[in-house]
Amino acid sequence: MFNKLRRLKRRLVWLFSIYLRKPHIATLKTKNGLLSFYSKDRILGRSLSVEREFEYDGMIKCVKLLTDNRHISDTEKGMLMDVGGYIGMIGIGFLTAKIFNKALMFEPNPDSFKLILKNIAQNKMQENIQAFNIALSDVESELIMELSHKNYGDHRIRKEGEVQAGHYNEEERKTIKVRATPLDNFVNENKTINYQDIKLVWMDVQGHEGKFIQGASEFFKKYKNVPVAMEFWPYGLLRSGTTKKEFCGVVKSLFTNFYILDDKKNEMYDINEVDKFFDTYSESPAGGCHLILLNV
């Protein structure tokens, strides 16, 4: 009963003291760290306000699954690569939990990137986190990002060419231009980073995951033991310009197996089964899960 009343109180505080006020930057202490966020973000803002965390249990479960099965070790001395950092809640969260002690963050949206820098500073992690205001994609380019006015974590890279109508009316969104580079190019241009320290790639880029992996093929060939925890959302992948054939082909060429993080059985699947799950989750625009790609 106490927990229900506390959540109700927090929900009311979020609604009347944060969300319904004029747009502003709110700041709260959460499991993911001391985080500043946009008051009008209905998803992240509500989660941080009411639950005082964002995807925290999934983060812990992911690392436990990988360490229990000896896919990664010595995480306390390792580095996280956070692709699609938004405001930094994942990278800062992992360091706050003392699971990793370093992080690389990549976030192309300039407004979100300002909050990443603010959150890194107010958690006193400037020496532990390097952040880059850039998208990781398959080519060196300038890309169009369409902006969600409800879920600020759902800003997405738009497919090149004629704009298509989407299930969520994405064609009506405001857009900005963002700079993009392949991870392989980034690695070649930033040789002072100790990439061998990377223990996990955590990626949530709203459908652009396929493009990222295509642009990171040399990295994953060299660092075969680095797992990738990613949002797997076929609708988003297709709308971002990655076909089923392209996505399944590139992950099959670079990884041998995968887990479905949402699956309580913790079953490890052969990478060739990814086609089946692509079809399953394509049945609904909202269909998807979280995958952990790995080599064993």
N, C-alpha and C positions, 0 to 999 in steps of 0.2 A: 504494500500500500504506500509506504514511504517513497519508494522509487517512482511509482506512478504519479504521486503528487509532485515530486521534484521535476519530473519530465513535463508535467502540465504547466508548472510554474515557468520552467525554462522556455517552453513553447510560447507562452503568453509574453514573456519578456522579449523573445526574438521577434514576435509579430509586432508588438506595439513600440518597443524601444529600439529596434534595429530596422526591421523590414519596412514598416509603414512610415518611418521618418523620411526626411529628405535624404537623397543618396549621400552616403558618407563611408568612410573606412572604419569598420568596427574591429576591436581587438579583444581576444579572449585567450585565457590559458586553457589548453586542451592536452589530451594525451599526445597529440602530434607536436606539441610545443606551444610557445606563445605566438599566436598567429593573428595577423591583420588580414581582413578580407573585405570584399565589397558587400555592402549592406543589402543590395538588391539581388544578390545571387541566391536563388530559391533552393538550390541543392546543397552546395558546400556550406553556405552561410547557415542554413537551417541545421545541417548535420553538426557543425561545430558548436552552434548555440544550444541545441537540444541534447545531443548525445555527447558533446565535448570531445569528439573524435571524428576522423574521417578515414574509413577503410583500415582502421588500426588492426582489427582482428584478422583481416585478410593478410595484412603485412606480416603479422606474427606467424600465422598459419603457414604462409608461403616459405618463410625461412626455416621453420621447424620441419616442414616436409622435406626440404632440401638437405638440411643438416642430418636429420634422422636417417635418411637414405644415402648419406655420404656423397651427395652431389656437390656440396660446398663445405668448407671448414674454415676455422680461424676467422670468423666473420668480424670479430671485434677489431681486428687489424686491417679489415678490408674496406673497399670502396664500392659505393653504389653508383650506378649510372641511372639517372632519373630523366627519362625522355618524355617531354610534355609536362614540365614541372608545375605549371599553373602558378600557384602562390608559394610553392615549396613545401606543402604539407607532408608529402611522402618522404622526400629526402631528409627534411628536418625531423620528421617523425622517427625515421630509422635511427638517426643519430641521437635523438632524445632518449630513445629506448636502449641506447648503447649496443645496438646490433651491428652497426657499422661505425667507423670513426671518420670516414671521409665520403664525400659525394661530388659527383659532377651533375649539374642540372642544365637542361636545355629547354628554353621557352621562347617561342617566337613573338608572342604578343607583347608589345612594349609596355602597356599598362600593367599587365600581369607580372612582367619582369621587374617592374619597379617594386611591386609587393614582395617578390622573391628576395630582392636585395634588402628591403626593410625587415623581412622576417628573419633572414640570415643574421642581420646585425642585432636585432633585439633578442635573439637566442645566443648571441656571442659565438657564432660559428664561422666567422670570417676566415679563420685559419684552416677550417676543415672542409669548406664547401666552395667550389668554383662554379659560377653560374655564367651561362652564355645566352645572349639574346638572339637566338637563331633557331630555325626549324631544321631537323635532320630528315633528309629526303633521299631521293634516288639520283638527283641531278643538282648541279650548282645553278641556282636560278632565283628569280623573284616570284613568289607564289601569292595567290589570292586567298585570304582567310576570311571566312564568313562568320559573323559575330552573333551569338545567341543573346537575346535580351533577358532570358529567364535563367539559363544555366550557363554561367560564365566559364565553366569547365568544358562546355560543349562548343567552344569556338573551333571551327574546322577548316582545314585546307580544302579548297574547292577544286574539283576536277577541271582540267583545262578543256577549253572548247565551249560549245554552246551550253548555257546554263539550263539544266533540266529541273522540272518540277519535282519536289521531294515530298515524302510522306509527312514531314514536319514543317513544310513550307519554307525550306531552307533557301529557296530561290529569292525570297523576299528579304533576306537578311542584309544588313549593312556589311560592307566589306572593307578590308584594309590590305595593303601589300606587306609581305614579310620576306625576309631573306632566308634562303635555304641552302644547305650544302649536304653532301653525303657524309656519313660518319667516316668512311675511308679517307676522304679528303681532309676532314677535320683532324684525324689522327696524324696524317702526313704533315700537316701544318702546325701541329702542337705537340712537338716531340718531347717536351719537358715533363709531360704528365706520365705517371707510372701506370700504364694501362694494365700491367700484369697484376696490379692490386685489385682490379675490379672483380667482385664476387657475384654480382647480380645486375642485370639490366631490368629496370622496372619501367614499363612503357604504357602510356595511355594517351594516344594522340587522335582519338575519335575517328578511326578509319584509315589513318595514314600509316598504320603499322606496316603494311605491305611495302610501301615505298621506302620506309626506313630500313627494313631488312634488306631490300634490294641494294640500297646504298651502303650497306654495312657488311657485304659478303666477305671481303678480305679480312675484316676484323674478326668475324666469327670463324673463319677458316684458321686464323692464327691463334685465337683464344677459344679453343673448342670447349673448354670446361666452364664457360660462362653461361649460365641459364638465362632465359628471357621470360619474365613474367609480364604478360600483356593482356589487354582487353581484346577479346575476340568477338567482333561484331560484324558479321557479313554484310548487313545493310550499309554500315559505315564504310567498310572496305570497298564495296562496289561503287558507292557514291563518290568516294575519293579517287576512283580511277584504277583500282586494282581488281582484275577479274579473278574468279575462282581458280582458273588454271594458273595464273601468275602467282597468286598467293600460295597455293598448295605446292606449286613447283619450286618456289624459292625456299620454303621451309623444309621441304623434303631434301633439297640439295645441301642444306646446312645443318640439319638436326636429325637425330635418330628416333627420339621419343618425345612424349609430352604427358603432362598431368592436366586434369581439369581441376583447378583450385576449388571450385564450388562443389565438387564431388566428394561426399563424405567417405567414400570407399578408398580414396587416395590411390586409385588404380593407375598404373603407368601404361600408356597406350603406345603402340608402334606409330611412327610418324605417318605411315601410309593410310592410317585411319582418319587423318585430318579432313579428307574430302567428305567423308560421311557426316562429320559434325558440321562442316560448312553447309551442307544441304539441310541438315536438321535445323540449324539456327537461322537459315534463310527463309523459313516458313513465315516468320513474322518480322516486321521492321525492327521491333524491339528485342528480337532474339539474340542471345549471345551469352558468353561466359568469360572466365579468366583462364587462360592457358599458361602453362609453364613449359617452354621449349627447352630441350636439353640434348646433350650427347652422352651416351653411356657406352 
